[in-house]
């Protein structure tokens, strides 16, 4: 898996300015072009290597995606008294 960390609002703004999602698609890193051949499977049965974008700024990062470039969101919570 590849990891993109957008830890600050400035990082998110830079990703928007660089049009991160579209540029990844043009490089066949995401989208249809990223699919491996039908016979080839990755270690977990997927047909493409995962790309993970992390950020504490959920709403700002959500603006990187649109109807043509969608993502999945996962969140992890920790009990505050731990």
SULJO-V274772 format. One record per helix or strand. SS is the DSSP state (~ for helix, > for strand). FROM is the first residue (numbers start at 1). LEN is the number of residues. If there is no record, write none. Layout:
# SULJO-V274772
ss=[SS | SS]
from=[FROM | FROM]
len=[LEN | LEN]
This chain:
# SULJO-V274772
ss=[> | ~ | ~ | ~ | > | ~]
from=[2 | 9 | 20 | 32 | 51 | 58]
len=[4 | 9 | 7 | 3 | 4 | 5]
